[in-house]
Amino acid sequence: MTSESLTVDTPAGTVRATAGPRQDDAVVFELGGAMRGSVHVTGTHHPHHWDQFTAVRACLGPVNAYQTTAPDDALPRLTRGRTRYHGSLTLYPDGYADRPQVSVYPMTSTDGHEPPEKTVATLTAVLRACAAHVAQHDDLPVLLDLSRQRDTAALLRFLTWSAAHHQAEAARLEREARAAHPARRAAVTAWWTVARWFTACPHPVLLLMLADLPNSLARTVDVQQWLAPYCLTAAAREHEHVRRAQAEADSLRAQQRSRHPNAAPHAAHPELEMP
């Protein structure tokens, strides 16, 4: 990508963003006008699909904020201010909308104070303009491919953890569902026992145990009644998370193999082969 300049109208005034030559897997814009500093733009995965590298991420500062923390004095600032800012924005395609969608990571300041709305709007406008410029450039496929190479190993580690975590949650919920059945039967038996006591000898304490009140036998029966179906529904959702993590991990590995067709087959990953 050759040097190109953008003019961005913002609430703080006009910002000029000049793109330098592509630095391996990123483009860095130098800012002038109403804002000083730089913006780092790189390819990344879709926010909702870990295996699809179709998005562009812009970070305040000269480096990828998801991998390296820039020194405070390297972060952007408004020309008329001294406070510097952290933040990022992801621009990604949406199959249900004609225009790309935007996900904004909260803007923060180095002085610990929440940035004013006008400043946030300015930072967001600059990040979006830089991201949109890179997203429309001819060498975007190169950036996306480089970002896939850069991030795949870390994403596979995350997906391995995610599959194991959701599998463990599914198992826990299924145990709770199984335990709810005998617990409900025991609560119903206890309720009828107390009901017989109350019939034989009415007493306010027994009535409180039978009434639909917090911590009463009636409330316990009610909770155990819906607990098992609730846990089974939640467990099904956890199993779906496991299935999706496994599918996305398989997709990432397939993309790796397609780039290196002569490489030796990868060893099995038992940590992602859930029963």
C-alpha positions in Angstrom: 0.0 0.0 0.0 1.5 3.3 -1.1 1.3 6.5 0.9 -2.3 7.8 0.8 -4.1 10.5 2.8 -7.6 10.6 4.2 -9.4 13.7 5.4 -11.8 12.9 8.3 -14.3 15.4 9.6 -14.8 15.0 13.3 -16.4 16.9 16.2 -12.9 18.2 17.1 -12.1 19.4 13.6 -10.6 17.9 10.5 -8.1 15.1 11.0 -5.6 14.0 8.3 -4.6 10.4 8.3 -1.7 9.4 6.1 -1.1 5.7 5.4 2.5 4.5 5.3 3.7 1.5 3.3 2.3 -1.8 4.5 4.3 -3.1 7.4 4.1 -6.9 6.9 0.6 -7.6 8.4 -0.5 -4.0 9.1 -0.9 -0.4 7.9 0.0 2.5 10.1 -1.6 5.9 9.6 0.1 9.0 10.9 -2.4 11.6 12.1 -2.3 15.4 11.7 -4.7 18.3 11.9 -7.1 18.1 14.9 -5.4 14.9 16.2 -1.8 13.7 16.6 -0.4 10.3 16.8 -1.0 7.1 14.8 -3.5 4.4 14.1 -2.6 0.7 13.5 -4.8 -1.2 11.2 -4.6 -5.0 10.7 -6.8 -7.9 9.5 -8.6 -10.0 12.1 -11.3 -12.6 12.5 -15.0 -11.9 12.3 -16.3 -11.0 15.9 -18.8 -13.8 15.7 -16.8 -16.4 13.8 -13.4 -17.2 15.1 -12.3 -19.1 12.0 -13.4 -16.4 9.4 -10.8 -13.8 8.8 -13.0 -11.2 7.1 -12.7 -8.2 9.4 -10.4 -5.2 9.8 -9.3 -3.9 13.2 -8.0 -0.4 13.9 -6.2 0.4 17.1 -5.1 3.8 18.6 -1.4 3.8 18.6 1.5 2.6 16.5 1.2 -1.1 17.3 -1.4 -3.9 17.5 -3.0 -3.3 20.9 -4.1 -6.9 21.1 -0.5 -8.1 21.1 1.6 -5.2 22.3 1.0 -2.4 24.7 2.2 0.9 23.3 3.9 3.4 25.7 1.5 6.1 26.9 3.5 8.8 25.1 3.1 6.9 21.8 -0.7 7.0 22.0 -2.8 9.5 20.0 -4.0 12.8 21.5 -6.1 15.7 20.4 -3.9 18.5 19.1 -5.2 20.9 21.7 -4.9 18.5 24.6 -2.3 16.4 26.4 -4.3 13.4 27.4 -3.7 10.3 25.3 -6.2 7.5 24.5 -6.5 3.8 24.2 -9.2 2.1 22.1 -10.0 0.0 19.0 -12.7 -0.6 16.5 -13.5 -3.7 14.3 -15.2 -3.3 10.9 -16.7 -6.5 9.7 -19.2 -7.8 7.0 -22.7 -8.7 7.9 -24.8 -11.0 5.7 -28.0 -9.3 6.9 -26.9 -5.7 6.2 -25.8 -3.9 3.1 -23.1 -1.9 5.0 -20.2 -3.3 7.1 -21.0 -3.4 10.8 -18.8 -1.8 13.5 -17.8 -3.1 17.0 -16.1 -0.5 19.1 -13.9 -1.4 22.1 -14.5 1.2 24.9 -12.2 4.3 24.6 -10.1 5.0 27.7 -7.6 7.7 28.6 -4.2 7.5 30.2 -5.2 9.8 33.0 -7.8 7.4 34.2 -10.8 9.7 33.4 -13.6 8.7 31.1 -13.2 10.6 27.8 -15.9 13.2 26.9 -18.5 12.2 24.4 -17.0 14.6 21.8 -13.6 13.0 22.2 -15.0 9.5 21.9 -16.9 10.5 18.7 -13.7 12.0 17.3 -11.6 8.9 18.1 -14.3 6.6 16.7 -14.6 8.6 13.5 -10.8 8.4 12.8 -10.6 4.7 13.6 -13.6 3.9 11.4 -12.2 6.0 8.5 -8.8 4.2 8.7 -10.4 0.8 8.9 -12.8 1.5 6.0 -9.9 2.7 3.9 -7.9 -0.5 4.4 -11.0 -2.7 4.0 -11.4 -1.3 0.4 -7.8 -1.6 -0.6 -6.6 -4.1 -3.2 -4.2 -5.8 -0.9 -6.8 -6.5 1.8 -6.7 -10.3 1.0 -2.9 -10.3 1.8 -3.5 -8.6 5.1 -6.3 -11.0 6.0 -4.1 -14.0 5.1 -1.2 -12.7 7.2 -3.6 -12.1 10.1 -4.8 -15.7 9.9 -1.2 -16.9 10.0 -0.4 -14.7 12.9 -3.5 -15.5 15.1 -4.3 -19.2 14.3 -2.1 -20.7 17.0 -3.6 -18.5 19.7 -7.1 -19.1 18.5 -6.7 -22.8 18.5 -5.5 -22.6 22.1 -8.6 -20.5 23.0 -11.0 -22.9 21.2 -9.4 -25.8 23.0 -10.0 -24.1 26.3 -13.6 -23.1 25.2 -14.6 -26.6 24.2 -13.3 -28.1 27.5 -15.0 -25.3 29.5 -18.4 -25.7 27.9 -18.1 -29.5 28.0 -17.5 -29.3 31.8 -20.5 -26.9 32.2 -22.7 -29.3 30.2 -21.7 -32.2 32.5 -22.4 -30.1 35.6 -25.8 -29.1 34.4 -26.7 -32.6 33.5 -25.7 -33.8 37.0 -28.0 -31.1 38.5 -30.9 -32.2 36.3 -30.5 -35.8 37.4 -30.3 -34.7 41.1 -33.4 -32.6 40.7 -35.7 -35.6 40.2 -35.1 -37.3 43.6 -35.0 -34.0 45.3 -38.4 -33.1 43.9 -39.9 -36.5 45.0 -38.4 -36.0 48.5 -39.9 -32.4 48.7 -43.3 -33.6 47.6 -43.2 -36.4 50.2 -42.3 -34.0 52.9 -45.0 -31.6 51.8 -47.7 -34.3 52.1 -46.3 -35.3 55.5 -46.6 -31.8 56.8 -50.1 -31.5 55.2 -51.2 -34.5 57.2 -49.7 -33.0 60.4 -51.5 -29.7 59.7 -54.8 -31.5 59.2 -54.4 -33.4 62.4 -53.2 -30.4 64.4 -53.4 -27.0 62.7 -50.5 -24.7 63.5 -49.2 -21.5 62.0 -45.6 -22.9 61.6 -46.9 -25.8 59.6 -49.0 -23.5 57.4 -45.9 -21.4 56.6 -44.2 -24.6 55.5 -47.1 -25.5 53.2 -47.6 -21.9 51.7 -45.9 -20.6 48.6 -43.3 -18.6 50.5 -39.4 -18.3 50.3 -37.7 -21.4 51.8 -41.0 -23.2 52.3 -41.6 -26.8 51.2 -44.1 -25.6 48.5 -41.4 -23.3 47.0 -38.9 -26.1 47.1 -41.3 -28.4 45.2 -41.8 -25.6 42.6 -38.1 -25.0 42.2 -37.3 -28.6 41.7 -40.2 -28.9 39.2 -38.6 -26.5 36.8 -34.9 -27.1 37.6 -34.4 -30.3 35.7 -35.9 -29.0 32.3 -34.0 -25.7 32.8 -30.7 -27.5 33.4 -31.2 -29.8 30.4 -32.0 -26.9 28.1 -28.9 -25.1 29.4 -26.8 -28.2 28.9 -27.9 -28.5 25.3 -26.7 -24.9 24.8 -23.3 -25.8 26.3 -23.1 -28.8 23.9 -23.8 -26.5 21.0 -20.9 -24.2 22.2 -18.7 -27.3 22.2 -19.7 -28.3 18.7 -19.1 -24.8 17.4 -15.7 -24.6 19.0 -14.7 -27.9 17.6 -16.0 -26.9 14.1 -14.2 -23.6 14.1 -10.9 -25.3 15.3 -11.3 -27.9 12.5 -11.9 -25.1 10.0 -8.7 -23.2 11.1 -6.6 -26.4 10.8 -8.1 -27.0 7.3 -7.1 -23.5 6.3 -3.6 -24.1 7.6 -3.3 -27.3 5.6 -4.6 -25.7 2.4 -1.7 -23.2 2.7 0.8 -26.0 3.2 -0.5 -29.0 1.2 2.8 -30.9 1.4 3.1 -30.6 5.2 2.8 -33.7 7.3 -0.7 -34.4 8.7 -1.3 -32.8 12.0 -1.5 -35.0 15.0 -4.9 -35.6 16.5 -6.1 -33.1 19.2 -7.8 -35.3 21.8 -8.6 -32.2 23.9 -11.1 -31.2 21.3 -12.6 -34.7 20.8 -15.3 -34.6 23.4 -17.4 -37.7 24.1 
